[in-house]
Amino acid sequence: MDLRWIASALLVTVLTSAVWAQDLLNPTNSYKILSTTKVGGAGGWDHIYADSDGRRLYVPRTGTGAAARILVYDLDTMKPAGTIAGVNAHAVAVDAASGHGFSASRPVSMWDSKTLKVIKTIPVQSEPEYIVFDPFKGRVYVLSGAAPNATVIDAATGAVAATIDLGGKPGQAVSDGEGHVYVAIDDADEIAVIDAAAMTVSARYDLDGVGAGPRGLAFDPKNKVLFVGCENATMVYLSAKDGKFLYALPIGVGANAIAFNPASMETFSAQDQGTVTISKVAGPTNFTMSGDVETMQGAKNIALDTKTGKLYLVTAQYAPVKTNGPATPAQLLRRGPIVPNSFSIIQMGK
């Protein structure tokens, strides 16, 4: 067995006991589910995106034929605002300056973020799984698990600027807006650091033997901290400057996406088991757990509206799976058949 997994399991056990004790003495989590909007419809789903400037929520639905589309909702009313048809996307990014939106799909679709009309499609050589906008040079990074691992596109023109070999399967990615794009590399237990000017990988940060299977990633611009959500139920805190290990805290099972709110200095880790783990940043090396919010099984992707502080998740209802006794971590991720037309958007806040 990999010693990193043994070490991280021991750490999670110790930290969990400490966090439970802290929560009992000082419960600080005041977040709750504000609404659950059942929208139904066919198709799978993946990462959602909140365009706080444009006041829209993008919900990619995956599949073939009519199931492949991007649903768009008004962030303030949650009413449908339009559909981008025929796009089998796993994630979305929007550049407010150019007014262009982009999909993590093959081909990549580029659209007008006001009219939602597709402007052009951009061929890529492999199936994208995530996308991030970098304001430093006005580019989007389209990430896939097969070579080339990243396709860099000029957000204003849609022209391909470069392709980058990340050296592994990417998860979430974030930009610091100052010349670096950070990418979680799931199968290498590391963070790849892209020099946005040179468009090459300039550094690799390991997880200090604590985190394994990094999927979620978020960034604190004030303290220059990376938050790494890992499949071994651990969040690892790294210095964005040099990759130095800072701290670790336990999170739920099936971590997949993280959001960071710079206004409240809080991180939100969405887990497949149906929880969002919230932690607080009190300083460059001062991190505390606020607690968990129960959501729904499969709600493992999360988006933050930075203007309101509200968070959004998506999932559907699943038929129950019977277990003998308390569920194991693996059993927490088992799902029965999807209940027809049960796909829902969850709104979380205070």
C-alpha positions as MATLAB code, in Angstrom:
seq = 'MDLRWIASALLVTVLTSAVWAQDLLNPTNSYKILSTTKVGGAGGWDHIYADSDGRRLYVPRTGTGAAARILVYDLDTMKPAGTIAGVNAHAVAVDAASGHGFSASRPVSMWDSKTLKVIKTIPVQSEPEYIVFDPFKGRVYVLSGAAPNATVIDAATGAVAATIDLGGKPGQAVSDGEGHVYVAIDDADEIAVIDAAAMTVSARYDLDGVGAGPRGLAFDPKNKVLFVGCENATMVYLSAKDGKFLYALPIGVGANAIAFNPASMETFSAQDQGTVTISKVAGPTNFTMSGDVETMQGAKNIALDTKTGKLYLVTAQYAPVKTNGPATPAQLLRRGPIVPNSFSIIQMGK';
ca = [
       0.000    0.000    0.000;
       1.226    3.521   -0.807;
       2.718    5.065    2.338;
       1.273    8.446    1.372;
      -2.240    7.076    1.737;
      -1.408    5.559    5.154;
       0.088    8.826    6.383;
      -2.805   10.885    5.110;
      -5.373    8.504    6.628;
      -3.711    8.849   10.033;
      -3.639   12.619    9.655;
      -7.324   12.736    8.726;
      -8.210   10.677   11.825;
      -6.302   13.008   14.131;
      -7.573   16.179   12.489;
     -11.161   14.964   12.372;
     -11.195   14.441   16.149;
      -9.766   17.921   16.670;
     -12.242   19.527   14.286;
     -15.246   17.792   15.838;
     -14.134   19.030   19.241;
     -13.731   22.557   17.856;
     -17.178   22.523   16.229;
     -18.849   21.363   19.441;
     -17.216   24.159   21.425;
     -17.453   26.904   18.797;
     -19.907   26.227   15.969;
     -19.299   28.946   13.375;
     -20.978   27.556   10.276;
     -24.144   29.506    9.473;
     -24.564   28.336    5.879;
     -27.642   26.427    4.779;
     -29.538   25.328    1.692;
     -31.604   28.306    0.549;
     -33.432   26.614   -2.296;
     -33.479   23.513   -4.467;
     -34.798   24.107   -7.969;
     -35.823   20.954   -9.810;
     -35.295   21.569  -13.534;
     -35.279   17.978  -14.797;
     -34.343   17.151  -18.355;
     -32.083   14.561  -19.946;
     -28.305   14.494  -19.913;
     -25.454   14.282  -17.472;
     -23.676   17.251  -15.905;
     -20.312   18.446  -14.704;
     -18.737   21.737  -13.563;
     -21.081   24.727  -13.331;
     -20.025   28.356  -13.670;
     -21.327   31.557  -12.091;
     -20.727   34.648  -14.230;
     -21.063   37.257  -11.478;
     -20.544   40.188  -13.847;
     -23.047   38.976  -16.426;
     -25.418   37.648  -13.697;
     -25.757   34.232  -15.282;
     -25.321   30.659  -14.138;
     -24.050   28.211  -16.767;
     -25.030   24.565  -16.336;
     -23.459   22.196  -18.908;
     -25.524   19.086  -19.677;
     -23.530   16.267  -21.227;
     -24.658   13.586  -23.643;
     -25.462   13.089  -27.295;
     -28.006   14.703  -29.572;
     -30.421   17.077  -27.851;
     -29.018   16.142  -24.417;
     -25.785   17.989  -25.222;
     -26.400   21.629  -24.337;
     -25.520   24.392  -21.902;
     -28.427   25.669  -19.826;
     -28.219   29.304  -18.724;
     -30.062   30.811  -15.745;
     -30.466   34.283  -14.301;
     -28.349   34.384  -11.132;
     -30.769   36.751   -9.393;
     -34.051   34.996  -10.165;
     -32.950   31.463  -11.145;
     -35.249   31.731  -14.158;
     -34.077   30.243  -17.489;
     -32.087   32.787  -19.531;
     -31.330   30.698  -22.588;
     -29.716   27.573  -23.999;
     -26.563   26.991  -26.032;
     -27.588   23.936  -28.027;
     -25.398   21.159  -29.391;
     -22.450   21.685  -27.019;
     -21.316   18.638  -25.032;
     -19.362   20.600  -22.407;
     -17.812   19.639  -19.080;
     -17.119   23.200  -17.924;
     -17.488   26.851  -18.939;
     -15.450   30.064  -18.629;
     -16.385   33.650  -19.467;
     -14.159   36.659  -20.155;
     -16.042   39.810  -19.135;
     -13.648   42.103  -21.044;
     -14.200   40.537  -24.460;
     -17.742   39.395  -23.722;
     -16.913   35.880  -24.866;
     -17.794   32.562  -23.278;
     -16.003   29.264  -23.904;
     -16.811   25.599  -23.352;
     -14.628   22.685  -22.308;
     -15.792   20.543  -25.213;
     -14.577   19.076  -28.489;
     -14.665   21.304  -30.432;
     -14.540   24.293  -28.080;
     -17.490   26.631  -28.624;
     -17.011   30.407  -28.330;
     -20.143   32.534  -27.868;
     -21.328   36.068  -27.200;
     -22.022   36.170  -23.461;
     -24.926   38.620  -23.897;
     -26.792   36.986  -26.781;
     -25.529   33.413  -26.154;
     -25.043   33.038  -29.913;
     -22.089   30.853  -30.926;
     -19.439   32.899  -32.759;
     -17.111   30.085  -33.777;
     -15.912   26.613  -32.877;
     -12.271   25.826  -32.161;
     -10.834   22.359  -32.887;
      -8.845   20.676  -30.111;
      -6.975   17.385  -30.235;
      -8.488   15.667  -27.207;
     -11.590   15.657  -25.008;
     -11.511   18.653  -22.597;
     -12.578   18.213  -18.995;
     -12.047   21.683  -17.490;
     -11.429   25.284  -18.538;
     -10.181   28.422  -16.776;
      -9.884   32.060  -17.834;
      -6.600   33.856  -17.089;
      -6.888   37.677  -17.060;
      -3.096   38.142  -17.141;
      -2.948   37.721  -20.911;
      -6.648   37.391  -21.661;
      -6.517   33.680  -22.441;
      -8.522   30.573  -21.639;
      -6.828   27.280  -20.791;
      -8.747   24.242  -22.007;
      -7.601   21.169  -20.078;
      -7.904   17.509  -21.027;
      -6.620   14.183  -19.804;
      -4.953   13.251  -23.088;
      -2.089   14.965  -24.928;
      -1.957   17.847  -25.512;
      -3.111   18.388  -21.937;
      -3.820   22.134  -22.301;
      -4.905   24.204  -25.259;
      -4.371   27.951  -24.747;
      -6.827   30.212  -26.594;
      -6.890   33.991  -26.981;
     -10.216   35.037  -25.450;
     -10.662   38.029  -27.758;
     -10.069   36.285  -31.086;
     -10.502   32.590  -30.389;
      -7.073   31.870  -31.888;
      -5.049   28.992  -30.436;
      -1.893   30.439  -28.855;
      -0.166   27.263  -27.645;
      -0.525   23.713  -26.402;
       1.086   22.596  -23.145;
       1.936   19.128  -21.863;
       0.898   19.107  -18.206;
       2.356   15.678  -17.519;
      -0.833   14.139  -16.187;
      -4.620   14.189  -15.903;
      -5.858   17.644  -14.857;
      -8.574   18.475  -12.373;
      -9.566   22.025  -11.457;
      -7.344   24.980  -12.370;
      -7.028   28.568  -11.110;
      -5.276   31.749  -12.196;
      -3.569   34.194   -9.851;
      -4.015   36.965  -12.420;
      -0.341   37.807  -12.094;
       1.271   35.444  -14.565;
       0.594   31.969  -13.182;
      -2.032   29.312  -13.805;
      -2.165   26.423  -11.329;
      -3.545   23.019  -12.328;
      -4.350   20.058  -10.059;
      -2.791   16.916  -11.574;
      -4.961   14.087  -10.329;
      -2.814   11.079  -11.245;
       0.538   12.608  -10.218;
      -0.452   14.011   -6.787;
       0.904   17.434   -7.657;
       0.081   20.947   -8.807;
       1.479   22.048  -12.168;
       2.436   25.733  -12.298;
       2.145   27.346  -15.730;
       4.145   30.458  -16.565;
       1.430   32.405  -18.423;
       3.923   34.570  -20.307;
       6.011   31.670  -21.615;
       3.040   29.246  -21.710;
       5.134   26.423  -20.249;
       5.080   24.478  -16.998;
       7.627   26.258  -14.805;
       7.244   24.298  -11.536;
       5.563   21.319   -9.932;
       4.361   21.312   -6.317;
       3.916   17.978   -4.565;
       1.423   17.445   -1.747;
       4.040   16.617    0.875;
       2.853   13.007    1.152;
      -0.454   14.118    2.715;
      -2.882   14.622   -0.158;
      -3.599   11.995   -2.800;
      -5.708   12.362   -5.930;
      -6.013   16.173   -6.123;
      -9.198   17.171   -7.932;
     -10.368   20.512   -6.531;
      -8.275   23.680   -6.525;
      -8.835   27.258   -5.339;
      -6.628   30.280   -4.669;
      -6.461   32.988   -1.995;
      -4.994   36.091   -3.684;
      -4.401   37.943   -0.418;
      -2.295   35.302    1.326;
      -1.091   33.527   -1.846;
      -2.407   30.151   -0.695;
      -3.593   27.213   -2.795;
      -6.384   24.988   -1.461;
      -6.198   21.456   -2.858;
      -9.161   19.117   -2.446;
      -8.045   15.486   -2.608;
      -9.812   12.175   -3.128;
      -8.393   10.839    0.153;
     -10.753   13.170    2.070;
      -8.079   15.763    2.770;
      -7.651   19.427    1.896;
      -4.019   20.449    1.571;
      -2.907   24.059    1.917;
       0.164   25.065   -0.092;
       2.051   28.310   -0.573;
       1.378   29.474   -4.130;
       4.811   31.141   -4.149;
       6.959   28.035   -3.699;
       4.653   25.058   -3.045;
       5.575   24.843    0.645;
       3.199   22.660    2.669;
       1.257   24.825    5.137;
      -1.539   22.737    6.643;
      -4.145   20.043    6.056;
      -7.718   19.525    7.187;
     -10.203   16.676    6.714;
     -13.040   17.058    4.247;
     -15.747   14.726    2.980;
     -15.517   11.729    0.689;
     -15.401   12.314   -3.058;
     -13.990   15.863   -3.152;
     -14.144   17.231   -6.680;
     -14.365   21.046   -6.707;
     -13.516   23.978   -4.431;
     -14.630   27.608   -4.376;
     -12.946   30.414   -2.425;
     -14.708   33.613   -1.385;
     -12.152   36.432   -0.924;
     -14.790   38.626    0.743;
     -15.443   36.195    3.603;
     -12.050   34.405    3.400;
     -13.792   31.018    3.298;
     -13.255   27.874    1.244;
     -16.060   25.557    0.164;
     -15.216   21.992   -0.836;
     -17.993   20.065   -2.587;
     -18.036   16.298   -2.064;
     -19.737   13.489   -3.972;
     -21.111   12.048   -0.730;
     -23.432   15.061   -0.458;
     -21.621   17.560    1.758;
     -19.887   20.911    1.441;
     -17.012   21.389    3.889;
     -16.368   25.006    4.884;
     -13.105   26.323    6.292;
     -11.917   29.799    7.265;
      -8.655   31.573    6.445;
      -7.622   33.775    9.372;
      -4.092   34.437    8.142;
      -1.302   33.187    5.867;
      -0.881   30.068    8.008;
      -4.028   30.154   10.134;
      -6.841   27.877    8.927;
      -9.860   26.602   10.851;
     -12.819   24.366   10.055;
     -16.310   25.874   10.164;
     -18.249   22.664    9.561;
     -20.280   20.843    6.917;
     -23.521   21.553    5.087;
     -25.519   18.564    3.887;
     -26.516   18.899    0.256;
     -27.452   15.940   -1.979;
     -25.557   12.883   -3.130;
     -23.574   13.625   -6.265;
     -23.432   17.407   -5.671;
     -19.668   17.476   -6.141;
     -19.303   20.614   -8.277;
     -19.719   24.117   -6.900;
     -19.783   27.696   -8.206;
     -19.587   30.965   -6.252;
     -21.393   34.190   -7.065;
     -18.819   36.669   -5.774;
     -21.335   39.535   -5.701;
     -23.832   37.866   -3.357;
     -21.698   35.205   -1.663;
     -24.215   32.539   -2.652;
     -23.043   29.156   -3.890;
     -24.557   26.790   -6.432;
     -24.377   23.020   -6.868;
     -26.100   20.564   -9.207;
     -27.110   16.935   -8.947;
     -30.100   14.621   -9.265;
     -31.917   12.253   -6.949;
     -30.722    8.646   -6.848;
     -32.543    5.550   -5.734;
     -31.181    4.376   -2.358;
     -28.462    1.724   -2.183;
     -28.794   -0.701    0.708;
     -25.801   -1.297    2.986;
     -25.282   -3.601    5.929;
     -24.460   -1.347    8.860;
     -22.791    2.076    8.644;
     -21.683    3.022    5.137;
     -17.991    2.810    4.296;
     -16.303    5.647    2.318;
     -16.649    3.596   -0.863;
     -20.335    2.919   -0.144;
     -20.981    6.629    0.377;
     -20.184    7.139   -3.299;
     -22.370    4.303   -4.584;
     -25.469    5.485   -6.376;
     -28.650    3.793   -7.430;
     -30.488    4.667  -10.665;
     -31.259    8.350  -11.258;
     -34.844    9.301  -10.492;
     -36.275   10.578  -13.816;
     -36.530   14.381  -14.203;
     -34.965   14.975  -10.791;
     -31.977   17.052  -11.914;
     -31.775   20.058   -9.592;
     -29.875   23.252   -8.891;
     -29.053   23.855   -5.222;
     -28.541   27.360   -3.878;
     -26.556   27.684   -0.643;
     -25.907   30.738    1.520;
     -26.577   32.388    4.867;
];
